[in-house]
Amino acid sequence: MLVAVIGGTGDLGARVVAALAADGETVTIVSRRAPRAGSRAAATLGERVTHRGADVASRKEIAAAIEGAEVIVNAFGDPRGRSSVFVEGTKNLLDAEVAAGVRHHVEISIVGCDRSRFGYHRVVAEKERLITDGRVPWTLLRATQFHSLFVRLYKATGRVGFVPHGTGRVQPVSPSTVAEHLAAAAHDEPAGRLSDLAGPRVQTLSELAADWRAHGGGARLPLPIPRRGALGQALDSGALCAPDGIVDGPTFAKWLEAESAGPGGPGRHGAADGSGAADGSGAPSGSAERGGSGASGGLGIPAGPAGRKASR
């Protein structure tokens, strides 16, 4: 079986590729740029894993890139959450899948995107509707924010002496855990919407910041995240948590501990390839790399220099 992973150079996508390759699948990494030397994605390249360059904005490129694939895992995203990329790119991908006879589309999304009025989440919800109303049989997994999102956020704001704090609640999950669930879904038949996936602990932004400091993140002045506004309301209400979903993977603290054991210190995998939003966070980490990042886990907080089956 040939599986094409769209956005296979991003933090999530590269982990999906690695999980599929470990299971013996033949995988095509699809992204605008080839995997950077030394990156997680580059480490997977070999006889069974190849790369094809394509931009989802180009119907011709994406059609050529997925030729021969039976299953598509869609992990591409846009750090700025632009509808012109998310929505139009998804339309191009789905059209190419229909023409190519793809039998299964596996999609990653964000827990609570339909309960939030925040612009980034509304675009993700619109992308979901394209999948569920489309002609290609599908499986959709919503996940909570990735641990690596908060690492990137804290590193970026830490450069100017601050770290986000607040009472807003999140339930972060390891990106490797999400990748394992997506790879498992790719092996299965189309299942509609799966149960939401979340990490094992609901925490406030302030509690996460404390974990970050305890694992070598350094002391910084608290930067309060407002409770007002669409994002603040989503965080304050717990809309981005999944108390009734599947709970899997390590806590943020345990994940930081494991990451710190390797070179680079806390969150060394926060932006593995430098390819857009490495964790699908909606938080810029450099260039806006279409096809280079996952689409899940988005808070949409700028971070620049300043399973089981549910209903179908």
N, C-alpha and C positions, 0 to 999 in steps of 0.2 A: 504493500500500500504506500502510495506517495502522498505525503502530507506537506502542504505549503503553509508556512507560518509567516503571515503578513506582519511586518514589524519585528522580524526575528533577530535584529541586532540590539533591540532595547533590553532593559533589565528583565522585564517579564518575558518577552518573546525569546530571548536567548536561553532562559531557564526552561521554557517549554521545548525548545529545540533539543536541549540537552536531555530532558526527560524522555522525549520521543526516541532520540538516538540510542539512549541506554536500553530502550525496549526493542531495539533492532529495526525500527522503522526507517524508511528512506525519506529524507526531509529536504525541502527546498526553503532556504531562507530568502525572503523577499523584502528588500528595503532599497531606499534610494542609493545608499552608499554601501560598499563592501565592508564587512566587519573589520574593525581596526585591529592591527597586530597586537597581540597580548590580551585582547578582550575575551570575555566569556564566550561570545558568539564565534570568534575566530578559533577558539579551542575546540569547537565541535566540528569544524570543517574536515572533510575526509571523503572516503569512498562513498559513504551513504548520506553525507550532508554536503550540499552545494549551495551556492549563492547565485541569485539572479537579481539584477538591478531593475527596479521599477518604481515609479511614482504613482500613487493611487489617483493622482489628478489626471493621469494619462490612461485613457481606455485601452489604447494600443499596447502600452507597456505592461499594464497589469494583466491583460489577456495573454500576452506572450509568457509572462512570468509564471502563471499558474497552469500552463499547458501540461496536461497529463496528471494533474493532481486529482485525487478522489475526495480528499478532505481538506478543508481550509480552516486554520485556526487564525482568527483575526485579532492581532494584538497591536495594531497600529494606532497611533494617536497623534494629537497635536497639542503641544504645551499650552497654547493659548485658547484651546477649545473653540476654534473657529468653525462655524457651520459650513463654510465653504470647503473646508478640509474634511471634517468628520462626516458630514452628510453627503456631500458630492462624491467624496472618495469612496464611501460605502456603497453608494449607488453604482459607481463604476465597477467596484469589486463584485457586487451581486450580479450585475449584467454579464460580466465576464464568466462568473461561475455557471450561470444558466447556459451560456453558449458552450462552455467546456464540459457540461454534463457532470459537474461536481455533485456528489451525493450527500454531503454533510458539511454544514457551516457551523463552526464552534465560535461563539462570541463571548468576550469578557465585557462586563459592565460594572456599574457602581451601585452598591447597596443604597437605597433611598433616593436614587436619582429622580424618581417619580414623586417623591414627597418633598422635594426641595425646589424653591423658586430661584435658586442661584443659577446664573446664566450658563455656566459650564455644565452643570447637571442637567439643565433643560436640553442642551444640545445632545448630551449622551442619551437622554430618554428618547429624543427624536431618532437617533441612530438605532436604538433598540426597535422602534416601531418599523423601521425599514426592514430589519431582519425578520421580525415576527410576521409581517405582512407580505414578505417576499415569497418567491417560488422555490427557493432552495431549502430542503429540510434542515432544521436547525436545532442547536442546543445553546442555551444562554445561561451563563453563570455570572451572578452579581457577587462582587467581593467588596469588603471594606477597604479603608485606606491601607497602603502598604507601610511596613516599618521604615522602609528606605525613603519614603516621602518625608517623614519627620526628621530623619538624619540630614537629608539635603536641606530641609527648611531651617534646621538649627545651625547647620554649618554656614548657610548663606547669611542669615540674620546675625550670627555670631561674629561675622567679619566686621560688623558695625557696632558690636557690643551689646546686642539684645538677643533674647530668646522668647518666643511666643508663650504666653500664659493665658489662662482663662478657665472658666467652668464648663466650657463646651465639651461634650462627650464624644469620644470616638472608640472604636474597637479594632485596633490595627492588627494586620495579619502579615505573616511572612510572605514575600513574593514567591519564594520557592514552594511554599504550600499551595499557593494559587496555581502555579505552573503545573504541579503534580495533578491537581484536579482537572485542569484543562487537558493535559495529556491523556488522562484516563477517559475523559469525555470523547476525545478524538478516536479512541479505540472502540467506543460503544456506538450504538445506533443513535440517530437523532432522538433527543428526549425532551424537547421543549425547554421550558425554564426549570432549572435545577433549584434546589434549596439554596438560599443565600449562604455565603461562606464568610466567616469572621474569625478573628483571633480569640484567644481564651479570656481576655479581660477587657471590660469597659473602663476607660480611664479618662480623666479630664486632661486638657492640654497642659495644665500645671503639673499634674502627676507625671506625664510623659517627660516634661522638661526636667523634673527631678531625677528620673531614671537616666536621662541623657547626661546630666551632671555627674551622677554616681558612677558612670562608666567612662569618665575621662573627657566629657564634653566641655568642661570648663564653666566657670561662673560667669554669668551675664546678667545684665539688667532685665527685669521682666518687661515684656512688651504685651500689654493687654489686647486680646482680640475682642472687638466689640460684640455685644450680644444682640445688637440691632442689625438690621439689614438681612438680606436673604441668606447669606452664608452663616452669619451669627445665629439666626433663628434655627437653621438646620442643625447646627452644632449644639445649641442649647436644648433643643427638644429631643435630642438623641435620634433624629431621623436617619442619621448615617450609620447607626449601629444595627446589629442583627441578632437580638436576644433570642429569637426563635429559629435561627439558622443553624447550619453545621458549624461547630467550633473545632478548629484544628490548628496545629502549629504552636510555636513558642510564643510566650509573651514578649513584649517589646524589650524588657530588661534581659531576658534570657537570650534573645536574638542579638542584642548588643554585646553581651558577654561572648557569644560564639564568634561574632564578627571581629571583636577586639583581639581574639586569639591569633588572628592572621596579621600580615603586614598592612600598615595603613591606619590602624586604630579603629575607633568606632565608626561603623557605617562605611567601611572601605568599599562596599559594593554599591554605594548610593547612586553613582552614575557610571555604570560599568563601561559604557562605550562612548560617553559624551554625545549620545545620539538623541537629543531632544529630552523629553521628560522621561528619564530612565525608569521611573516607576509608574508612569501614567498618571501623574499627580495633577497635571494642569499647572504645574509650577515650573517656569522656565529654568533649564539647567544649561543653557547655551543656545545652540541653534534649534529652530523648530523643524525637527527631522520627521517628516511624514514617513510613516512606515518604519520608524525607529523606536517606537515606544508603545507601551501598553496603554490601554484606555481605562484602566480601572484605578480605584483608589484616589480619585480626584477630590481635593479640597478646593483647588483653584486659588490657594493663597500664593501670591507671588513669592518666589524664592530666589530672586535675582540679587544683585549685590546689595541693594538697600536691604462525587457524592450522591446524595439521595434525590429523588425526583420529586418535583412539586407539580403545580398545574402547568399544562401545556400552553 
